[in-house]
Amino acid sequence: MEMENFEEKLTQMTKPEVTNLKHQDMLANAITKAKDKSVNSWWWLSIPLYLIVTLLMKTIFMPQTTLRLNIHDFTSREIYSSILFFIVLPILFIVINFISIRNIYFLSGSQKSISFLRASWFNVLMIIFSILILIIYSL
Amino acid sequence: MTEIDLLNRIKNNPDDFSELFKLYYKPIFGYILRRTGNFDDTADIASDTFIKAFRHINNFSYKGISVKVWLYRIATNEVNMYFRHKQKHNSVFEKADFENKSLFNNFLHDDKRELEMELQKHDQFLQVLNGLKTLPIKYQEVISLRYFEGKDNREIVEILNINEGTLKSLLSRGLEKLRKKCNQI
């Protein structure tokens, strides 16, 4: 078949049409009623951030101590909590947010960089905070 | 009501997303059906498309592209992922919270029966679609948007976020490959 004929055939052939979808309204209702079950919340990161700020304040107001000493002190007293809040949670957040950014990238279909940043700034911020907590803890 | 008004309304009240759903679910469903040729996969991909749109509607800024183009873009990405990985979609229909699940299943069953009959009426289309599915995805998306959806160059360029030169070259090479495939059938 010649190319022009083929193009014409593609244009003119009949295609299946969707005229009526009975399930549409119920699906719309189910989607709009669905609550966001994201675990990506400031609250989770606020715990290690709060602890860091407390230790920083202690360092500032008690000049005979250092941040490193205070963290070490806290770690020896609360070994499991410190591992959970200063290592497990930040690493988990880095992974979750990287996956989230990847999803936004897929969704945006290689948008212009500013639009992409606008859509993913929260995730980037979460990653930065998580890395900061890991760095402070490893001091 | 303009798209911007609708977007603002959705930002203030997420329930208004159903308005967007009413406007675009059918055309998007049709687009996915004409790419996959399969009702079950289409229903899963279309619902995933709208769930993603619902979750990210606040990140969508009305700059340059319309909501319709954005939805086509999400649907195209979803269909491409389906073709690339033959990804099994976790059907939203099993997880979603429907007020009357049996009624919903009946509706879905009716739609399936009706659309499968509709697909069977277009034998020539199904033959071309089978040939098209054997081509790389980059050709599938441009040919489908141009010849199945009737989109012009400007719309396709916006949906796929490519430049016009690339589109023309993909269309011409894709058509040649598809023509050869169809001649073999």
Interface residues (C-beta under 8 A of the other chain):
Chain A: M1 M3 F6 E7 K9 L10 T11 M13 T14 K15 P16 E17 V18 N20 L21 K22 H23 Q24 D25 M26 L27 A28 N29 A30 I31 T32 K33 A34 D36 I104 F106 L107 G109 S110 Q111 S115 R118 A119
Chain B: P14 D15 F17 S18 F21 K22 Y25 K26 P27 F29 G30 L33 R34 A43 S47 F50 I51 K52 F54 R55 H56 N59 S61 K63 R73 I74 T76 N77 M81 V92 A96 D97 F98 E99 N100 L103 F104 F107 L108 D110 D111 E114 L115 E118 L119 K121 H122 Q124 F125 V128 I143 Y147 F148 L160 N161 L175 E176 L178 R179 C182 N183
